[in-house]
Amino acid sequence: MTMHQDLLLNKITDIVGSTDEAYEAKLVSMCDDAKRIFITGAGRSKLVGNFLGMRLMHSGYETYVQGEISTPSIREGDLLIVISGSGETTQLVSFTNKAKSEGAKVVLICSKSSSTIGDLADQTIQIGTDDSFAATKGMPMGTMFELSTLIFLESIVSHLIHEKGIPEEEMKYRHANME
């Protein structure tokens, strides 16, 4: 393994390791309680949300990614998962306000302990700590947040399928078959 791979993997391990373990159960509970799940983010955080959306759908949840043409309107009883390192992205603040005004629950997945979206959210999940994301040479512009969030969310999916006993065959059945 190269020095850069080691640096990246060690940093992600430290960040995910310093994330509060209680968040896993809280997010699973919020997903279970929701009628439907909507996921949003901007830039690479949106791409991380796409990963989560696909796996939640495979796991049997009714899931939508904001911005897709077939995404319906959010309503009471729904859950909006916002992925935003800063918790300040203007468009995501707007989505959060709309979701709250419709009676939906909101969970923010972020890198900061306080933010505009965090103040509005029903639950804030901070990946790492406030000190986890200091500038690191070779890891520009949110790389560590996005990769650490992806690993954290993949562990949530692992928890879901293990705890609920969802067989891989069932997940494969839900997977796209027009590829």
C-alpha positions in Angstrom: 0.0 0.0 0.0 1.2 3.5 -0.8 1.8 6.2 1.7 -1.2 8.1 0.4 -3.5 5.1 0.7 -2.3 4.6 4.3 -2.9 8.3 5.1 -6.4 8.2 3.6 -7.4 5.0 5.3 -6.0 6.0 8.7 -7.7 9.4 8.5 -11.1 7.8 7.6 -10.7 5.2 10.4 -10.0 8.0 12.9 -13.0 10.0 11.8 -15.5 7.2 11.7 -14.1 5.9 15.0 -14.7 9.2 16.7 -18.4 9.3 15.4 -20.9 8.7 18.2 -22.0 5.0 18.0 -25.5 6.0 19.1 -26.2 7.7 15.8 -26.5 4.3 14.0 -29.5 3.2 16.0 -31.1 6.7 15.8 -30.9 6.9 12.0 -32.2 3.3 11.6 -35.1 4.2 13.9 -35.9 7.3 12.0 -35.9 5.4 8.7 -38.1 2.7 10.2 -40.6 5.3 11.5 -40.8 7.1 8.1 -43.5 6.5 5.5 -41.0 7.5 2.8 -37.4 8.6 2.8 -36.0 11.4 0.8 -32.3 12.1 0.5 -30.5 15.3 -0.6 -27.1 16.8 -0.8 -25.0 19.0 -3.1 -22.0 18.0 -5.2 -20.1 15.0 -4.0 -22.3 14.8 -0.9 -25.3 14.2 -3.2 -23.4 11.3 -4.8 -22.9 9.8 -1.3 -26.7 10.2 -0.9 -27.2 8.3 -4.1 -25.3 5.4 -2.6 -27.5 5.5 0.5 -30.7 5.9 -1.5 -30.0 2.8 -3.7 -29.1 0.6 -0.7 -32.2 1.7 1.3 -34.4 0.9 -1.7 -32.6 -2.5 -2.0 -33.4 -3.0 1.7 -37.1 -2.4 1.1 -37.6 1.2 2.1 -39.6 3.6 -0.2 -36.8 6.0 -1.0 -36.3 9.0 -3.3 -33.3 11.1 -4.2 -34.2 14.8 -4.4 -33.8 16.3 -7.9 -34.7 13.1 -9.8 -37.7 13.7 -12.1 -39.8 11.0 -10.5 -39.4 12.3 -6.9 -42.8 13.1 -5.4 -43.6 15.9 -3.0 -42.5 15.4 0.6 -45.3 15.2 3.2 -46.0 14.6 6.9 -44.6 11.3 8.1 -41.7 11.4 5.6 -38.1 11.7 6.5 -35.6 14.0 4.7 -31.9 13.0 5.1 -29.7 16.0 4.3 -26.0 15.3 3.7 -24.0 18.6 4.0 -20.6 19.0 5.5 -21.2 22.6 6.5 -24.9 22.4 7.2 -25.1 25.8 5.4 -25.7 25.1 1.7 -28.4 27.5 0.7 -30.4 25.1 -1.5 -30.3 22.5 1.3 -31.5 25.0 3.9 -34.4 25.7 1.5 -35.2 22.0 1.2 -35.0 21.6 5.0 -37.4 24.5 5.5 -39.9 23.0 3.0 -39.7 19.6 4.6 -40.3 21.0 8.0 -43.3 23.1 6.8 -44.9 20.0 5.4 -44.5 18.1 8.6 -41.6 15.8 7.6 -38.8 14.9 9.9 -35.3 16.0 9.0 -31.9 14.4 9.9 -28.7 16.2 9.0 -25.5 14.3 8.4 -22.7 16.9 8.7 -19.1 17.7 9.9 -20.0 20.5 12.3 -21.7 20.5 15.7 -23.8 23.6 14.9 -25.2 25.0 11.6 -28.3 26.5 10.1 -29.7 23.1 9.0 -28.6 21.5 12.2 -30.7 24.1 14.1 -33.8 23.1 12.0 -33.2 19.3 12.0 -34.9 16.8 14.3 -31.6 15.0 14.5 -28.1 16.0 13.7 -25.5 13.3 13.0 -22.0 14.7 13.2 -19.4 12.6 11.4 -16.2 12.8 13.4 -15.7 15.8 15.7 -15.3 19.5 15.0 -11.5 18.9 14.8 -11.7 16.0 12.4 -11.7 17.9 9.2 -8.7 20.2 9.4 -7.0 20.8 6.1 -4.9 17.8 5.1 -2.5 18.0 2.2 -3.7 15.8 -0.7 -7.3 15.6 0.6 -9.0 18.7 -0.8 -12.4 20.3 -0.4 -14.4 17.9 1.7 -12.8 14.6 0.6 -12.6 13.3 4.2 -16.2 14.2 5.0 -17.6 12.5 1.9 -15.5 9.3 2.2 -16.1 9.1 6.0 -19.8 9.7 5.5 -20.0 7.0 2.8 -18.3 4.5 5.2 -20.6 5.5 8.1 -23.7 5.1 5.9 -22.6 1.8 4.5 -22.2 0.5 8.1 -25.8 1.7 8.7 -26.9 -0.4 5.7 -24.9 -3.4 7.0 -26.6 -3.0 10.4 -30.1 -2.8 8.6 -29.7 -5.9 6.6 -28.1 -7.9 9.5 -30.6 -6.8 12.2 -33.6 -7.3 9.9 -32.3 -10.5 8.4 -32.8 -9.2 4.8 -31.4 -11.9 2.5 -29.1 -10.8 -0.3 -31.4 -12.6 -2.8 -34.2 -10.2 -1.7 -31.9 -7.2 -2.2 -30.8 -8.5 -5.6 -34.5 -8.9 -6.6 -35.1 -5.2 -6.0 -31.9 -4.2 -7.9 -32.3 -2.7 -11.3 -32.7 -5.3 -14.0 -32.6 -3.2 -17.1 -28.9 -2.6 -17.2 
